[in-house]
Structures are given as structure tokens and as C-alpha cells.
Amino acid sequence: MNAHQESCDVIIVGGGMVGLALACALKHSGLHIVLIERREATVRESLGRDCRVSAIVRGNVRILEGLGVWPYLEQSAGPIRAMRIWDNQEPGGIRFDAAEIGEDALGFLVENSQLQKAMHRCLLDAEHVEYLCPAELERVAWTDESVRATLKDGTAWTAPLIVGADGGRSWLRGKAGIDCHQRDFRQQGIVATVRPERGHAGVAYQRFLPTGPLAMLPMSGGLCSIVWSADDDEAGRLMAMDDDAFLEALNATFGPVLGRLVGTGARAAFPLKAQLARHIVRPRLALIGDAAHTVHPLAGLGVNLGLRDAMVLAQEIVDARRFDEDWGELSVLNRYMKQRLPDVLAVMGAMEGFHQLFTRDVPGLKLLRGAGMRLVGNSGAIKHLLMRNSTGLSLPVPRQIG
Ligand SMILES: Cc1cc2nc3c(=O)[nH]c(=O)nc-3n(C[C@H](O)[C@H](O)[C@H](O)COP(=O)(O)OP(=O)(O)OC[C@H]3O[C@@H](n4cnc5c(N)ncnc54)[C@H](O)[C@@H]3O)c2cc1C
């Protein structure tokens, strides 16, 4: 049998937010990109909104602006003008205001499906990007010169580089024989859209409970999106409740900051894990987004890290081509990996630290937590630094790919 064979310049596996961002970043590069996504996106609605949302930090909004994606999102994105964090010990907690760092917002809350739709719109005029969906890979094989990916329909694509953007359970990572450092929090993140009695004024709330954080994130239209991290058993109990009982539990836990929470949409629960691939690159393979690293959603940084991966990898590919280098070679891919690892490790380390600090009920840690919160709250300089770091504003703005 003579199977259909084609060649291209980069194969991207996975058309989630991160894989799509890479395709958008490469759309003007002149390179022939093939993006393979196994299924059409489905939206899980909750009060008429996607229950999957992402807080995109201010620094990364600049990336989306540069890619031409942001204009399609501006109307629906909810600005996060301030953030308040508190726990049972320090009821006042800390408040971070965007105005303190001269910004209009710390970030924006977007529905994942809206972000993906905006990226698809950006790709409509991309002559050199082929989007194959639904399409599933059956085999992948590497040689010194190229990688060959064979789809279930028999079509085979050959390229100098394949990129794994296929999420936390990456098929491609598995096929490359790369395993992960893993931490299972034995928790679920419960998400839903809720309606508060009072206006949220663009404030994101994060309440730390002994079991994990409960985030109440401001959406457009006065709604909020919750991410409630709870131990597996407790999460099972919360998911089994009817809406009225769930709202009761939520009100009792969150408190009256926004008046009563008076409505809730459908809920969904996601297991919470942290993981880091033991290799982010191999010859003719690069991992980006959750395929490379998965972080606890408590700071809402997973997609944010992935967007930065996509931009840095796109730059390295384009630069390699400009200087007549083979962009699938390990020396080129190592440049991507070396730029990204410090950011990824810093975020993973900070998330683990926060998780330990706020969930372990040890007296010493409680004191440290209280002292830390007071120190940050009272020191303008520390607060300023924290805000610039967590919003991605202290990071260099990636060059846009042209
Ligand atoms: C409860 C919760 C809340 C979160 N909140 C935030 C937040 O506020 N901010 C933030 O930055 N991050 C947040 N995150 C993290 C964020 O959702 C992830 O980091 C992000 O979805 C990763 O995007 P990705 O494109 O790398 O992977 P995915 O979103 O997993 O996409 C992978 C894509 O690959 C496709 N695919 C998989 N296997 C194959 C295959 N073999 N062939 C072809 N296609 C394949 C899938 O269908 C999918 O479309 C949150 C996570 C959770 C669980």
C-alpha cells in the first residue's frame, strides 16, 4: 500500500491554547506548519459561560496583543483590578491593587473557549498553517534528520521538528519515552460560574483554607468564576450536592464579602497535580505548555507559562531559520529550554511553597504565614516586586515574530 506522505517545517501536536499560540506566533514566518488536534473543542457551560477560565496576567496580554488575538477578546475579558488574599488566621489579609504598579489591571479573566476561538480567528488568514481536526496520531518515529508522524488515516508527515502541546497526559511525551517528576495533591479543583449579590468591582478573591485555596474570580457581566481546591473525599461530597446545598456550603466557606452568592451554574472537577517532564527537549522534539509542566492552579499560571513557552520557542525557530540552522537540532532547542526553565522552576517552587505554607496546620508555619502576610502588606517595595513578578511585567516582552 502506498500511504499518502507529505513534508512540512513544524508539526504541532495539540490545538489547545498553547499549541494554537505557537501556530499564531509562526503564522507569518513563511514556515509550513501542521497543527494536529484530536477533537473539536466542547464547551461545558455554567450560567451560560464556559466553566473553564484562565486569568491571563498583564504581561501576557501584551503577547496576545502582539499576536493579534487580543482584539477578539477585549469585549468579553473581565479585568482583574485588584486581588485580595486572606486566610483564617489573618482575616484582613493582603490586597494588591493594579494602580499601585501604575497598571489598569493585574490581568484579565477569559473563558478558555473564547481564547481558543480568538486564536482560530487569527489563523483564518494563515496561508502556511494547516489545521487538521479531528485527527489523531498513530505512530511517530525519529531519525537523525527528521521526525515522521503518521495519522490514523494513514497520512504521514515528515518535518525537522515535532512539538508536543498535547497537555498534561501528553501522548507524544510518552512515545518519546520521557517520564515526569510528579506530585499528586490528592485534590480536585471544582470550577463553576456563580452569581454574587453585590458587584465584584473587578476584585479577585483568594481565600486560603486548610484544605487549599478557594478563588472567586471576577468575570464580565457581574458573574464570578470559582476554583475551589478540596481534598478528593471532600470534593466528591461537594460535587454530589444539589445546587442549593452547594451554594450553602460555598457561602459558609467564602463568607459575606460579596453579599450572598445567589446562583450557581453547572460544576466540573479536575484532579490537581504538579508535574515536570524530565526532558523538555530532545533532538527533533520540544514540549510546551502542560505537556512540559503542570502547575497547581492556585496562582492561575499554567496557560501563562505555556504562552511564554510558545513565544520563546517560536523565536528560536525563526532565528534558526534566519541563520540557516536546522531548528530541530538539540543545540537550537536547548536555547529554548534554557530560557524557559528558570521561569517554570520559579513558578513551580512558589506554588509548592504557597501550598505547604497555607495548607499545613503546623504552629510554626502558621506564625510564619501571619508574619509573611503582615510583612508583604506593610512593605510597599516587597509588594511592588511581588506584583511585577506575578503579573509577568518584570519579564522581557518577547519579540513578535514577523
Ligand atoms: C481548575 C483549573 C483552573 C485553572 N486556571 C488557570 C488560570 O486561571 N490561569 C492559567 O494560566 N492557567 C490555569 N489553569 C491551567 C491551564 O488550564 C492549563 O495550563 C492549560 O489548559 C494548558 O494548556 P495546553 O494547551 O498546554 O494543554 P491542554 O489545554 O490540555 O490542551 C491540549 C490539547 O491537545 C489535544 N490532544 C491531546 N492529545 C492529543 C493527541 N494525541 N493528538 C492530537 N491532539 C491531542 C487535546 O484535545 C487538547 O486540545 C487551570 C487549570 C485547572 C485544572
The ligand as an SDF file (V2000), in Angstrom:
LIG
                    3D

 53 58  0  0  0  0  0  0  0  0999 V2000
   -9.2170   24.1720   37.6750 C   0  0  0  0  0  0  0  0  0  0  0  0
   -8.1250   24.7900   36.8590 C   0  0  0  0  0  0  0  0  0  0  0  0
   -8.0380   26.1730   36.7630 C   0  0  0  0  0  0  0  0  0  0  0  0
   -7.0050   26.7690   36.0280 C   0  0  0  0  0  0  0  0  0  0  0  0
   -6.9120   28.1310   35.9680 N   0  0  0  0  0  0  0  0  0  0  0  0
   -5.8940   28.7120   35.2910 C   0  0  0  0  0  0  0  0  0  0  0  0
   -5.7460   30.1350   35.2350 C   0  0  0  0  0  0  0  0  0  0  0  0
   -6.5460   30.9050   35.7760 O   0  0  0  0  0  0  0  0  0  0  0  0
   -4.6860   30.6610   34.5360 N   0  0  0  0  0  0  0  0  0  0  0  0
   -3.7580   29.8580   33.9260 C   0  0  0  0  0  0  0  0  0  0  0  0
   -2.7960   30.3810   33.3300 O   0  0  0  0  0  0  0  0  0  0  0  0
   -3.8910   28.5030   33.9540 N   0  0  0  0  0  0  0  0  0  0  0  0
   -4.9190   27.9150   34.6230 C   0  0  0  0  0  0  0  0  0  0  0  0
   -5.0400   26.5470   34.6470 N   0  0  0  0  0  0  0  0  0  0  0  0
   -4.0860   25.7270   33.9050 C   0  0  0  0  0  0  0  0  0  0  0  0
   -4.4620   25.6490   32.4160 C   0  0  0  0  0  0  0  0  0  0  0  0
   -5.8050   25.2280   32.2520 O   0  0  0  0  0  0  0  0  0  0  0  0
   -3.5200   24.7180   31.6750 C   0  0  0  0  0  0  0  0  0  0  0  0
   -2.1980   25.1040   31.9610 O   0  0  0  0  0  0  0  0  0  0  0  0
   -3.7510   24.8310   30.1590 C   0  0  0  0  0  0  0  0  0  0  0  0
   -5.0230   24.3570   29.7910 O   0  0  0  0  0  0  0  0  0  0  0  0
   -2.6880   24.0700   29.3840 C   0  0  0  0  0  0  0  0  0  0  0  0
   -2.8920   24.2900   28.0020 O   0  0  0  0  0  0  0  0  0  0  0  0
   -2.2450   23.3080   26.9410 P   0  0  0  0  0  0  0  0  0  0  0  0
   -2.6590   23.8370   25.6050 O   0  0  0  0  0  0  0  0  0  0  0  0
   -0.8040   23.1230   27.2440 O   0  0  0  0  0  0  0  0  0  0  0  0
   -2.9150   21.8900   27.2230 O   0  0  0  0  0  0  0  0  0  0  0  0
   -4.4400   21.4520   27.0940 P   0  0  0  0  0  0  0  0  0  0  0  0
   -5.3560   22.5620   27.4320 O   0  0  0  0  0  0  0  0  0  0  0  0
   -4.5630   20.1900   27.8800 O   0  0  0  0  0  0  0  0  0  0  0  0
   -4.6100   21.1570   25.5390 O   0  0  0  0  0  0  0  0  0  0  0  0
   -4.0520   20.0190   24.9430 C   0  0  0  0  0  0  0  0  0  0  0  0
   -4.7370   19.7920   23.6040 C   0  0  0  0  0  0  0  0  0  0  0  0
   -4.1190   18.6760   22.9620 O   0  0  0  0  0  0  0  0  0  0  0  0
   -5.1130   17.8170   22.4340 C   0  0  0  0  0  0  0  0  0  0  0  0
   -4.5290   16.4720   22.3750 N   0  0  0  0  0  0  0  0  0  0  0  0
   -4.2270   15.6560   23.4180 C   0  0  0  0  0  0  0  0  0  0  0  0
   -3.6690   14.5110   22.9680 N   0  0  0  0  0  0  0  0  0  0  0  0
   -3.6320   14.6040   21.6130 C   0  0  0  0  0  0  0  0  0  0  0  0
   -3.1620   13.7360   20.5830 C   0  0  0  0  0  0  0  0  0  0  0  0
   -2.6220   12.5470   20.8590 N   0  0  0  0  0  0  0  0  0  0  0  0
   -3.2710   14.1470   19.2930 N   0  0  0  0  0  0  0  0  0  0  0  0
   -3.8180   15.3560   18.9900 C   0  0  0  0  0  0  0  0  0  0  0  0
   -4.2630   16.2250   19.9400 N   0  0  0  0  0  0  0  0  0  0  0  0
   -4.1640   15.8530   21.2290 C   0  0  0  0  0  0  0  0  0  0  0  0
   -6.2810   17.9520   23.4030 C   0  0  0  0  0  0  0  0  0  0  0  0
   -7.5000   17.5820   22.7900 O   0  0  0  0  0  0  0  0  0  0  0  0
   -6.2090   19.4430   23.7490 C   0  0  0  0  0  0  0  0  0  0  0  0
   -6.9560   20.2240   22.8470 O   0  0  0  0  0  0  0  0  0  0  0  0
   -6.0590   25.9460   35.3660 C   0  0  0  0  0  0  0  0  0  0  0  0
   -6.1670   24.5570   35.4520 C   0  0  0  0  0  0  0  0  0  0  0  0
   -7.1840   23.9730   36.1870 C   0  0  0  0  0  0  0  0  0  0  0  0
   -7.2840   22.4690   36.2750 C   0  0  0  0  0  0  0  0  0  0  0  0
  1  2  1  0
  2  3  1  0
  2 52  2  0
  3  4  2  0
  4  5  1  0
  4 50  1  0
  5  6  2  0
  6  7  1  0
  6 13  1  0
  7  8  2  0
  7  9  1  0
  9 10  1  0
 10 11  2  0
 10 12  1  0
 12 13  2  0
 13 14  1  0
 14 15  1  0
 14 50  1  0
 15 16  1  0
 16 17  1  0
 16 18  1  0
 18 19  1  0
 18 20  1  0
 20 21  1  0
 20 22  1  0
 22 23  1  0
 23 24  1  0
 24 25  2  0
 24 26  1  0
 24 27  1  0
 27 28  1  0
 28 29  2  0
 28 30  1  0
 28 31  1  0
 31 32  1  0
 32 33  1  0
 33 34  1  0
 33 48  1  0
 34 35  1  0
 35 36  1  0
 35 46  1  0
 36 37  1  0
 36 45  1  0
 37 38  2  0
 38 39  1  0
 39 40  1  0
 39 45  2  0
 40 41  1  0
 40 42  2  0
 42 43  1  0
 43 44  2  0
 44 45  1  0
 46 47  1  0
 46 48  1  0
 48 49  1  0
 50 51  2  0
 51 52  1  0
 52 53  1  0
M  END
$$$$
